[in-house]
Amino acid sequence: MKTVSIREAQDRFDELAQDVEKGETVTVTRDGKPVFDIVPRADATPRKGGVDFEAMQADLRALGVTDPFPYIADDFDDPLPEDFLLRPLP
């Protein structure tokens, strides 16, 4: 991901547009703070299949979530008791 100032984005817009066409995201800043992103269109960029876990983790870290699954019980994968499975629904 590239980061450029607004002035630089104005001067190099054609070059940045070519980078975005290749699938890259460009962050435009003012006084060093991000203002907006130039991103490829979803329908114009071929996407790889599956879930992008690295992007998901980065988004969660940005929200302040350090551990998305803080606790999973030790018996989580154990089979359910038979009386639970045979009990009729309410």
PEWORA-V606160 format. One line per field, one symbol per residue. phi: phi as a letter, one per 40 degrees, with the letter a starting at -180 (. if undefined). psi: psi as a letter, one per 40 degrees, with the letter a starting at -180 (. if undefined). burial: I if it has 24 or more other C-alpha atoms within 12 Angstrom, else O. Layout:
phi: ???
psi: ???
burial: ???
//
This chain:
phi: .cbbccdccccbdccccccccchcbbcbbbfgbdbabbbccccbbcbccgbccccccccccccgccbcbcabcccdcccccccccccccc
psi: hihiiddddddfdddddddddeeihhhhihfehhdiihiiideehhiiiahgddddddddddeehdhdgdhhidedeiiiiddddehii.
burial: OOOIIIOOIOOOOOOIOOOIOOOOOIIIOOOOOOOOIIIOOOOOOOOOOOOOOOOOOOOOOOOOOOOOOOOOOOOOOOOOOOOOOOOOOO
//
